[in-house]
Amino acid sequence: MRRPVAIVTGLVLFGEAVGIVLINAVLATVAENQNMSLAGLDPDAMSTGTWVMGGVFGLLLVLCGLIALLAGVRDRALGRFGRITLIGCSVVHGVLGAMTVGLVGWGAFAFMMLVLALLVLTLLAYGPEPRAGEGVGDGAGPAEARAV
């Protein structure tokens, strides 16, 4: 069950990356066509900043999607870098999900929570593997704990 979850997570993150880049492209175009300044800020700087933000955020989502997709295809535990990246992506989705309720609506909130759930399921399914000497049969069960 963990392989399909990781693969779906990767594909959803790829789709979200495309959506984020498209939304930022629309916002950059609108900011450029309005030719208005916000608190004295240059309209070209606002447009350029929106393009850059969309590209960087899209690349980060593609990176997270690639990490999840590779974990699903290889069916191996994530490394330290992969876990940290997916944990960061999860935190961002949680915070953005809480903000989208008031700004966008419940549909966007539901989508963000769906992506968050997929990320958490992937992180839990591909958790760190136990080291040699740890795990089942090491004598740390409840019966031994009560006997002491």
Backbone torsions as a table, in degrees:
resi	resn	phi	psi	omega
1	MET	NA	-23.9	-175.4
2	ARG	-75.6	-29.8	179.0
3	ARG	-64.2	-49.3	179.0
4	PRO	-61.9	-35.8	179.3
5	VAL	-63.6	-44.4	-179.6
6	ALA	-67.2	-38.7	179.5
7	ILE	-68.0	-42.6	177.5
8	VAL	-64.2	-39.4	177.3
9	THR	-59.3	-46.3	178.7
10	GLY	-61.3	-44.3	-179.4
11	LEU	-67.0	-38.6	177.6
12	VAL	-65.1	-40.2	178.5
13	LEU	-66.6	-34.8	174.7
14	PHE	-63.5	-44.4	177.8
15	GLY	-63.4	-39.4	178.1
16	GLU	-65.7	-35.8	177.9
17	ALA	-62.5	-43.8	178.0
18	VAL	-62.1	-43.9	179.1
19	GLY	-62.0	-42.2	179.8
20	ILE	-64.4	-42.6	179.3
21	VAL	-64.4	-41.7	179.1
22	LEU	-65.1	-42.2	178.4
23	ILE	-62.6	-43.7	179.1
24	ASN	-68.5	-31.0	176.0
25	ALA	-65.4	-42.1	177.3
26	VAL	-64.0	-45.3	179.9
27	LEU	-63.0	-39.7	179.0
28	ALA	-66.0	-40.3	179.0
29	THR	-65.8	-42.0	178.3
30	VAL	-64.1	-44.1	179.4
31	ALA	-62.9	-36.9	179.5
32	GLU	-71.7	-40.2	-178.7
33	ASN	-74.3	-28.3	179.1
34	GLN	-67.8	-35.2	-179.6
35	ASN	53.8	42.2	178.1
36	MET	-116.7	150.7	178.0
37	SER	-102.8	149.8	177.6
38	LEU	-112.3	109.3	-178.0
39	ALA	56.7	37.7	176.9
40	GLY	83.4	4.7	179.3
41	LEU	-77.5	139.3	-179.5
42	ASP	-64.6	130.8	179.3
43	PRO	-60.5	-33.9	177.3
44	ASP	-66.1	-36.0	177.8
45	ALA	-67.5	-38.5	177.9
46	MET	-64.9	-43.3	-179.9
47	SER	-65.6	-44.7	179.4
48	THR	-64.6	-41.6	178.3
49	GLY	-63.1	-36.8	178.4
50	THR	-68.4	-40.8	176.1
51	TRP	-61.6	-45.3	-178.4
52	VAL	-64.8	-44.5	179.9
53	MET	-61.3	-42.7	178.3
54	GLY	-62.8	-41.7	179.3
55	GLY	-66.4	-44.6	-179.0
56	VAL	-66.5	-45.0	-179.9
57	PHE	-65.1	-38.0	176.2
58	GLY	-63.7	-42.3	178.3
59	LEU	-64.6	-39.0	178.0
60	LEU	-65.0	-40.0	177.3
61	LEU	-67.1	-36.6	176.0
62	VAL	-65.1	-40.5	177.2
63	LEU	-60.6	-46.8	178.8
64	CYS	-63.7	-40.5	177.7
65	GLY	-64.7	-38.7	178.9
66	LEU	-66.3	-39.2	178.3
67	ILE	-63.6	-46.2	179.3
68	ALA	-65.6	-41.0	-179.8
69	LEU	-65.6	-42.6	178.0
70	LEU	-65.5	-36.5	177.1
71	ALA	-64.4	-39.4	179.3
72	GLY	-70.9	-40.1	-179.1
73	VAL	-70.3	-43.6	-178.9
74	ARG	-78.6	-24.5	-177.0
75	ASP	56.4	45.7	177.9
76	ARG	-125.4	158.6	178.5
77	ALA	-64.5	149.8	178.6
78	LEU	-73.3	148.7	174.0
79	GLY	-80.8	-179.2	-178.5
80	ARG	-61.4	-46.5	-179.9
81	PHE	-61.9	-42.6	179.8
82	GLY	-64.9	-42.8	179.2
83	ARG	-64.9	-44.3	-179.5
84	ILE	-63.3	-41.0	179.8
85	THR	-64.5	-45.4	-179.6
86	LEU	-70.5	-31.6	175.2
87	ILE	-66.1	-43.8	176.6
88	GLY	-61.2	-41.9	178.0
89	CYS	-63.4	-38.1	177.9
90	SER	-64.3	-43.9	179.4
91	VAL	-62.5	-43.5	178.7
92	VAL	-61.9	-42.3	179.3
93	HIS	-66.0	-36.2	177.0
94	GLY	-64.6	-45.6	-179.8
95	VAL	-67.1	-45.3	178.9
96	LEU	-65.7	-34.2	176.1
97	GLY	-63.4	-40.7	177.8
98	ALA	-66.3	-34.1	179.9
99	MET	-76.8	-30.5	-175.5
100	THR	-72.2	-19.3	179.5
101	VAL	-58.2	-49.6	-178.1
102	GLY	-80.6	-31.6	-174.6
103	LEU	-86.4	-40.4	-173.5
104	VAL	-113.5	-46.3	179.8
105	GLY	137.8	179.2	-175.0
106	TRP	-71.7	-27.5	178.1
107	GLY	-64.5	-45.3	177.9
108	ALA	-65.9	-37.6	177.2
109	PHE	-61.6	-44.2	-179.9
110	ALA	-62.6	-40.7	178.2
111	PHE	-64.3	-44.4	-179.6
112	MET	-63.7	-37.6	178.9
113	MET	-72.2	-31.3	174.7
114	LEU	-64.1	-45.1	178.2
115	VAL	-65.2	-40.2	177.3
116	LEU	-61.0	-43.6	178.9
117	ALA	-63.0	-41.5	177.7
118	LEU	-62.8	-41.3	178.9
119	LEU	-64.3	-43.8	-179.5
120	VAL	-66.6	-41.0	177.0
121	LEU	-61.6	-40.6	177.8
122	THR	-64.7	-43.3	179.4
123	LEU	-63.6	-40.7	-180.0
124	LEU	-71.9	-38.4	-178.6
125	ALA	-68.8	-36.5	-179.5
126	TYR	-108.4	47.4	178.1
127	GLY	-68.5	173.4	-180.0
128	PRO	-63.6	136.6	179.4
129	GLU	-77.3	144.5	-179.6
130	PRO	-65.2	143.0	178.7
131	ARG	-76.9	167.0	177.1
132	ALA	-62.6	132.7	-178.0
133	GLY	97.0	-16.7	176.7
134	GLU	-104.4	160.9	173.5
135	GLY	114.1	-154.2	-174.2
136	VAL	-70.9	140.7	175.5
137	GLY	86.3	15.1	-179.7
138	ASP	-93.1	6.9	176.1
139	GLY	81.5	16.4	-177.9
140	ALA	-104.5	27.7	-177.8
141	GLY	-78.9	173.9	-177.6
142	PRO	-65.7	-32.8	-178.9
143	ALA	-65.9	-42.0	178.7
144	GLU	-68.7	-33.6	179.4
145	ALA	-66.6	-36.8	-179.6
146	ARG	-75.3	-28.0	-178.0
147	ALA	-72.9	-21.2	-177.5
148	VAL	-79.6	NA	NA
